[in-house]
């Protein structure tokens, strides 16, 4: 029962559908919604009564509200998306969503008090996007290789675009590395030898391995 209440409160209180009214400065509008969402995630991480699996489920629910997975998945494929059938693109997007969720839950597992500073946002009228900067996020790793850095010195920049009537995350940059561009390099490398179906299978298998361990559980966290 308590878990259900947590889900309802997290989703309703911090949904992009709640908050600033239309017509405000886009950067201020997004920030008014994004900052409370981060506070919600921190509250989930700090809750001593929730299990690691409950925390992961709540964080993933927040991602479902905010992230435009279809746009990010297509960008992660780049021009190679033309080689995928409509069904393969849908399957890839589903596996990409699973991978991105684990990717960012792993980042959240390393989020500490030093990272919980005020965020800021800027609006680019030419692209219609708002970029939100979140201080001190964490390491960046691809599906099959690892790249790491000190999380206390790396900011995350979330780029949001108005999609389906609300602001959605369409890209993330950690430090100087764009996540979708980084993933594209990974997938491009694999597509030199794999066809789309083989890539999807490889990513699905990798996701199953990742989901077998919860990065929010100290006993399962990968070193």
RANORBEL-V554653 format. One record per residue. N is the residue number from 1. RES is the residue in three letters. PHI is phi in degrees with one decimal (* if undefined). OMEGA is omega in whole degrees, 0 to 359 (999 if undefined). Layout:
BEGIN
n->(N,N)
res->(RES,RES)
phi->(PHI,PHI)
omega->(OMEGA,OMEGA)
END
This chain:
BEGIN
n->(1,2,3,4,5,6,7,8,9,10,11,12,13,14,15,16,17,18,19,20,21,22,23,24,25,26,27,28,29,30,31,32,33,34,35,36,37,38,39,40,41,42,43,44,45,46,47,48,49,50,51,52,53,54,55,56,57,58,59,60,61,62,63,64,65,66,67,68,69,70,71,72,73,74,75,76,77,78,79,80,81,82,83,84,85,86,87,88,89,90,91,92,93,94,95,96,97,98,99,100,101,102,103,104,105,106,107,108,109,110,111,112,113,114,115,116,117,118,119,120,121,122,123,124,125,126,127,128,129,130,131,132,133,134,135,136,137,138,139,140,141,142,143,144,145,146,147,148,149,150,151,152,153,154,155,156,157,158,159,160,161,162,163,164,165,166,167,168,169,170,171,172,173,174,175,176,177,178,179,180,181,182,183,184,185,186,187,188,189,190,191,192,193,194,195,196,197,198,199,200,201,202,203,204,205,206,207,208,209,210,211,212,213,214,215,216,217,218,219,220,221,222,223)
res->(UNK,UNK,UNK,UNK,UNK,UNK,UNK,UNK,UNK,UNK,UNK,UNK,UNK,UNK,UNK,UNK,UNK,UNK,UNK,UNK,UNK,UNK,UNK,UNK,UNK,UNK,UNK,UNK,UNK,UNK,UNK,UNK,UNK,UNK,UNK,UNK,UNK,UNK,UNK,UNK,UNK,UNK,UNK,UNK,UNK,UNK,UNK,UNK,UNK,UNK,UNK,UNK,UNK,UNK,UNK,UNK,UNK,UNK,UNK,UNK,UNK,UNK,UNK,UNK,UNK,UNK,UNK,UNK,UNK,UNK,UNK,UNK,UNK,UNK,UNK,UNK,UNK,UNK,UNK,UNK,UNK,UNK,UNK,UNK,UNK,UNK,UNK,UNK,UNK,UNK,UNK,UNK,UNK,UNK,UNK,UNK,UNK,UNK,UNK,UNK,UNK,UNK,UNK,UNK,UNK,UNK,UNK,UNK,UNK,UNK,UNK,UNK,UNK,UNK,UNK,UNK,UNK,UNK,UNK,UNK,UNK,UNK,UNK,UNK,UNK,UNK,UNK,UNK,UNK,UNK,UNK,UNK,UNK,UNK,UNK,UNK,UNK,UNK,UNK,UNK,UNK,UNK,UNK,UNK,UNK,UNK,UNK,UNK,UNK,UNK,UNK,UNK,UNK,UNK,UNK,UNK,UNK,UNK,UNK,UNK,UNK,UNK,UNK,UNK,UNK,UNK,UNK,UNK,UNK,UNK,UNK,UNK,UNK,UNK,UNK,UNK,UNK,UNK,UNK,UNK,UNK,UNK,UNK,UNK,UNK,UNK,UNK,UNK,UNK,UNK,UNK,UNK,UNK,UNK,UNK,UNK,UNK,UNK,UNK,UNK,UNK,UNK,UNK,UNK,UNK,UNK,UNK,UNK,UNK,UNK,UNK,UNK,UNK,UNK,UNK,UNK,UNK,UNK,UNK,UNK,UNK,UNK,UNK)
phi->(*,-62.1,-62.8,-63.5,-63.3,-61.0,-61.9,-61.0,-66.9,-67.3,-72.5,-75.7,-71.8,-120.9,-65.1,-59.7,-75.1,-105.3,124.4,-62.3,-81.3,-62.0,97.2,-75.7,-56.1,-56.0,-63.6,-66.9,-62.3,-65.8,-63.0,-63.0,-99.0,-74.8,-61.1,-63.1,-63.0,-63.0,-62.9,-63.5,-62.9,-63.4,-64.8,-63.3,-62.3,-87.6,-68.8,-73.4,-95.0,-93.4,-78.2,-56.4,-68.0,-65.7,-62.8,-62.9,-61.3,-67.0,-66.1,-63.3,-63.3,-63.2,-59.6,-59.2,-73.0,-96.7,-95.6,-88.8,-64.1,-61.9,-65.1,-66.5,-64.7,-64.2,-66.2,-68.4,-86.7,62.6,-60.9,-68.3,-60.1,-65.1,-83.7,-98.7,-72.2,-59.6,-67.5,-66.5,-62.6,-65.4,-66.0,-63.4,-59.8,-65.1,-71.4,-63.3,-59.8,-61.2,-67.1,-63.0,-61.2,-65.0,-54.4,-84.5,-60.5,-62.6,-66.7,-63.4,-63.1,-97.9,-71.5,-129.2,-60.0,-65.3,-88.3,-91.1,-107.9,-61.7,-95.5,-136.5,-141.0,-138.5,-112.9,-108.7,-66.1,-68.7,-94.0,72.7,-108.0,-113.5,-110.3,-106.4,-99.8,-116.8,-65.6,51.6,-90.3,-156.6,-69.1,-122.5,-138.0,-91.2,-59.5,-133.9,-135.8,-119.8,-139.4,-135.0,-157.9,-71.1,-63.0,-72.3,-109.5,-120.3,-88.9,-109.2,-118.4,-99.0,-101.2,-117.2,-130.5,-72.4,-134.3,56.2,88.2,-143.8,-77.2,-126.6,-73.1,-116.1,-165.1,-134.8,-117.9,-112.6,63.8,-99.6,-106.8,-76.8,-63.2,-66.2,-66.2,-63.8,-63.0,-60.9,-61.8,-63.9,-69.6,-60.2,-62.5,-69.4,-74.0,-70.8,-120.4,-97.4,-87.5,-55.0,-62.7,-67.9,-62.9,-62.1,-62.5,-63.0,-68.3,-62.8,-62.5,-65.6,-61.2,-63.0,-65.8,-65.3,-72.9,-70.8,-129.0,-96.9,-64.4,-86.2,-98.6,-55.5,-79.1,-112.9,-59.6,-77.0,-78.5)
omega->(181,179,179,179,178,180,182,183,181,184,184,185,188,177,174,181,179,174,189,180,177,176,178,172,185,181,179,180,180,183,180,179,187,182,176,178,177,177,177,179,178,179,177,181,186,185,183,184,179,177,176,179,176,179,180,180,180,180,178,177,176,178,180,180,192,191,173,186,182,179,180,180,179,179,180,176,182,182,181,178,180,181,183,171,179,180,179,177,179,179,179,180,179,179,177,178,178,182,181,180,178,179,185,172,177,177,181,180,180,181,181,184,181,182,187,179,179,177,175,185,177,183,176,184,180,180,182,183,172,177,179,178,178,184,168,176,191,186,178,179,178,183,188,174,182,173,186,177,181,184,182,183,186,176,171,177,179,178,183,178,179,182,177,175,179,179,180,176,179,175,178,173,177,189,180,186,175,185,182,177,179,177,181,177,178,183,177,179,181,182,173,179,181,168,183,181,179,177,180,178,180,181,178,178,179,178,179,177,180,184,177,177,182,181,177,177,182,181,181,188,180,179,999)
END
